[in-house]
Amino acid sequence: MRELLDAVADGTLSPEQAEAELNGYVTGEAGRFDAARQSRRGIPEAILAEGKSDAQVVALAETALETTDRALLTRISDDQIDALRTALAESAPDATIERRGSTVRVLGPDFDQPTLEATVGIVTAGTVDKPVADEAEIVCADAGATIDRVDDVGVAALARTLDQVERFRDADVLIVAAGREGALPTVIAGLVDTPVIAVPVSSGYGHGGDGEAALAGLLQSCTVLSVVNIDAGFVAGAQATLISRAIHGAQD
């Protein structure tokens, strides 16, 4: 305790960092940020931007940077990104912003990028599935895994799926995103001995649209795979990260 107080007093530790050390989280006007999630769970807290005001997104991102030297934001709008860039230009001018679709990672200058000796294959059935796969990818990349991305190999033209089978087999874990009837993850899982995490995507229309048919089909898959919720790219990326970390640990 005294060391923390001395560090705050001499300026080497901010009050926010000290609070995170003591409580595991930091409380601000926009809510509580779980600064200890990385050490406790192996995955940092992601800030869901959807449904939050620009000010709330900025406040939480600044708290994340202050306490963990990085911020991970999902489902962020263009207006929220603009607000974040403007705010960080003053509060954290040395931070870098990486964007992939509607997912953003902000890195402070002292962030120590981890590495994992594991490859995550990320596969999409079609173009409409890419934003969900992007969310999964940035989570895995944040953890330091090697990413092998394969897009637009849906089963409507099965030859393009089969052409990539060797790449699928080379991955340590696969994330496969597909909408419509959700067939692609099932097909791939039947061809490889790699763990497959299926992500149903809210594409399609009519009966079973909005990802419902894909989710139902994947839950009934006759091949062995795991299924996350509709459009849950972050969850798929987090699961793949935990598997990758286990693989990395087994190699040490």
N, C-alpha and C positions, 0 to 999 in steps of 0.2 A: 504494500500500500504506500509506504513512504517513498519508494522509488518512483511510483507513478506520480505522486504529488510533486516530488522534486523535478521530474521531467516536465510536468505542466508548468511549474514555476520558472524553469529556465528556458522554456520555449521549444524544447526538443520533442514535445508531445502536445498535441492539441487537446482541448477539453473533450472534443468528440471522440478522439482516439482513446482517451482515458476512460470515457464512459463505455466505449465498446469493450475495452479490456475488462472492466469491472462487471458489466451486465451482460455482455454478449450482443447487445443491441444498442442503438442510439435513437432517442426519441426527438422528433422535430415536429413542426407544424403540419407537415404532410403525412405524418405517421411514424411508425417504428421501422427502422432498417435493421435487418438481421445480419450484423457485421461478422458474426461468428459462424455463419452457416458453412463457409468454405472449410473451416477446420473441423467442424462438427459432422458435416454431411458429405464433404468432398466436392460440393458444387456450390457456387456462390448464389446468393439471392438474386433473382432477376426482377427488375422493376417492370410490372405490367403497365404500360403507358395508356392503354385503351381505357377510357372512362375517367381518366384523370385530367385535371387542368394543366395548362402549360406550366404554371407556377409550381404545382405539385410535382410534376415530372422533373423539373429543374432542381427543386429542393432535394428530392430523393437521390438524384444523380450526383449532386454535389456532396451529399452525405456519404454516399458509397465511395466516391473518390477520396474523400477526406479520411475515411476509416480503413478502406481496403485497397486503395490506389487503383481501383477500376470500377466501372459501372457497366452493367449489362441490362439493356432495355429491350423489351419485346412489344410488338404491335404498336409501334410509334408512328405518328402521322407526320406529314411534311411540316405542318405548322409547329408541332412539338419539337421537331429536329431543329428548325430555325430558331426557336426560342432557346433551345439548349446550346446551340452554337454561340448565340449572342451572349448568353450568361457566362459560358465558360471562357469566352474571350477575355472576360474581366476577372473571374474568380480562379480560373485554372488555365492560363494562356499556354502553358507547356503541354497540356493534355492533347492527345490525338483521338480523333473520332473515326471509327471504322463502321461503315454501314453495309448491310446486305439485306436488301428488300426493306421490310418493316422492322428489322432487328438491328440494334446499334450496340457497339462496344466502345466505351470510352476508357482510355488508358492514361494513367498518370505517368510522369517521367521516371518514377522509381519502381514501376510495376515489373516484377520479375516473371517473365513468361515461362510457365512450366513446359516440360516436354514429356510425352508419353510414347513408349515404344510399342505403339499399337496403331493399326490402320482401321478407320471407320469408313466403310463404303456407304455413300448416300445416293439413293436411286429414286428417280421420279418417273411416273408413268407418262406424264405430259406436261406441257408448259404451265398449265393452271396449278399444278402441284408444287411449282418451284418456291413460292413464298414460304410455304410450310417447311419445305426442305431447307431453305435458307436459315430459318430459325434454328433448326437442329444443327446445321453445320457450324454456325457461329458459336454455339455452346461447346461443341466438340473441339473446335479450333482454339477456343479460349483455354481449354484444359491441356492443350498441347498435342492432341492426337494428330496423326497424319490423315488427311481427308482425300478420298478418291471419289469424285463426284461423277455420276453417270446420269444424264438427263434424257427424257423423251424416249423411253424404251418400253412403252405400254404393250399389252398383249394383243391389241387390235392388229398389230403386225408382229407376230411372234418371232420372226427371224431376227428382228433387232434386239429382242431380249436374249435369244440364244447366242447371238454374236458376242455378248458381254459376259457370258457365264464364267469364264476363267478369271476375269477381274473380280466378279462377285466372290469366287472361291478363295481368292487371295486376301480378302479382307478378314480382319479379326472379328468384326461385328458389322452387320448391315442394318441400315435404316431405309425402309422402302415406303415411299409416299404415293398413294393412289386414290383417286376419287371414283366416280361412277359406281361400278359394282365391286371395286376393290380387289380385282383378280391378281394384279401383278405380285404383291407380296407372297401370296399363296403359291404362285408358279415358281418364283425364285426360291422360296423355302423348300420346295420339293426337289431342287437341283443342287443344293449346297449343304455342307455340314457346318456352316457358319451360323451363329445366332442371328435371327432375323427379328427386328422390331418393326412392326407394321403401323403405319400412320394413315388412317382413313382421312380423306380430304373432302371438304364440303363443296365438291363440284357435282355436276349432274343436275337433273331437273325432273319434274313429274314425280311419280310414285317412288319413294325411297330416296329422293333428292336430298341435297344439303348434307351429304355424307352418311345418311342413315343406312342406305343399302350397303355402302362400303363397310361400315362398322359391323353390321349384322353378318355380312359375308365373311369378314375376317374372324369374327368371334366363332363362326362355324367352320373355319378352315380345317381341312383334313390333314394338312401338313403342320408340323410343329413350329409355332411362332408365338411371339408376344404381341399384344395389341394395346396401343394407347388410345386415348380419346380422340374425337374428331378434331383435326387441325392442331393437335397437341405436339407441335414440333419441338418445343422446349423440353417437354417430358421425355420424348424419344431421344433427344440429344443428351439429356442428363443420364438416362439409363445406359446409353452407349458409352458415356464417359465413365460411369462406374464399372462397367465391364472392362473397358480399356485400362482403367487403373488397376483392376485385379490382374489382368494379363501382364501389365508392366511390373507389378509387384512379384508375380510368379517368376519373372525373368531375372530378378535381382539376386 
